């Protein structure tokens, strides 16, 4: 990465503007030093060697340890030993580690923002979304974990005679497979509830974004997490991923629906649980009474954050026909004004795609749609003048089946606009997909917006926001329906999934059997009378 933008290739005259980079700004070499890599990779179980790269230039960022199947098995052995002592640590002490971690992240955020940008290519403001999400999760589980995990009393089969307590025990060692698109939030953010519940974690981050996850590990260890409790293994997904599933007591996976099915099959074969956050083809509904300017600004956030490489980003825009043309005009104007950039600083509105595969998918979807009659309202071309993987934020109109962009997940800065005539039609169109991750409704009538949101078959549904309101409200569960996954993160479900429930029932005074001289018939009559009485007093 150079001190200034690469101008060897000329920017198109009508293309998105380029955010200016300050003279002498930091480079990849300034940030990713040999000392940093040595420090962060200390403790990684890996006997081979691999490397990661920055999307900004394609250059190698760091040489990293590569894990073999034997290394993965070794990591699980180490984690199991450490987990027993960690589980014996009082939950409030475990929770205090998360609160200290929260403070370290906010104090040192500039360090990890640089790493997130260099490893993903995203704009700095979009990288900061990860800081916010991790801090919120650390605070929430740091405060609420003792309440989520405390023993709970329940009414026994015979009140007063049967004392019942529900306990929560950690699963053991959680295997976590984290993606490249949000390497801070979807690594440590998902691991925090597992740790505070008393588990150890063996994590396989994506190789291209491993430094960010390793930075998080370093901070959490400084906050008080025993180092062996968090093991990191690095390597190719098809090699290392199945090994993680093979040894885990529970599997947490975020990634594609295709790979998620394979993970689920591997976990099922071993009779261990799993949670999967998978793909999406998320819809945004702009109703006839929506504030057009606010909706257009929300669409920019929803469609182009992290260059659209976000599972919950918007790829389908359904706009009421009465305002569709005006909305499209204002949305396109905002989109064309977005500044693209690759500097390690605030100022750019969108960064780069992360890899060649993403660029190929985006290019294929857009070119095929245009060739079959769709109209470009904005974007539609790569920007090699900025970096090898930059692509302009793109709006398509007139998209219809069988264009691939109509139904396939693009996972890039591309959105299609569709028109609808009434709200029932809009709901039906939004639900006409096997995915069900996130959705968005825009209207000035919040009550009606919430009613329509409740009709959408998605794990989160936002009103007058694109995704951040639902995702950031960590007391509530977040996850997908249909092909978008299984299980939930956040809230009680986000931590209890990492535990096993145990019921301890203590029977007192008399057994649940004939006693005190009763024969079978008298005991049956006594229990029948008791059951009728419990219903009569509305016992639950």
Secondary structure, DSSP 8 states (H G I E B T S, - for coil): --SS---SS---TTS--B----TT---HHHHS-HHHHHHHTTT---SEEEEEE-TTT--EEEEEEE--HHHHHHHHHHHHHHHHHHHHS-HHHHHHHHHHHHHHHHHTHHHHHHHHHHHH---HHHHHHHHHHHHHHHHHHHHHHHHHHS-EEEE-SSTTTEEEEEEEEE-SEEEEE--STTTTIIIIIHHHHHHHTT-EEEEE--GGGHHHHHHHHHHHHHTT--GGGEEE--S-IIIIIHHHHHH-SEEEEES-HHHHHHHHHHHHHTT-EEEEE----EEEEE-TTS-HHHHHHHHHHHHHGGGG--TTSEEEEEEETTTHHHHHHHHHHHHHT--B---SSTT-SB---SSHHHHHHHHHHHHHHHHTT-EEEE--SB-TTT-TT-B--EEEES--TT-HHHHS---SSEEEEEEESSHHHHHHHHH-SSEESEEEEE-S-HHHHHHHHHTS-SSEEEESSSSHHHHH-TTS-EE-EETTEESEESHHHHHHTTEEEEEEEEE-SS-SSS-TT--HHHHHHHHHHHHHHHHHTT--
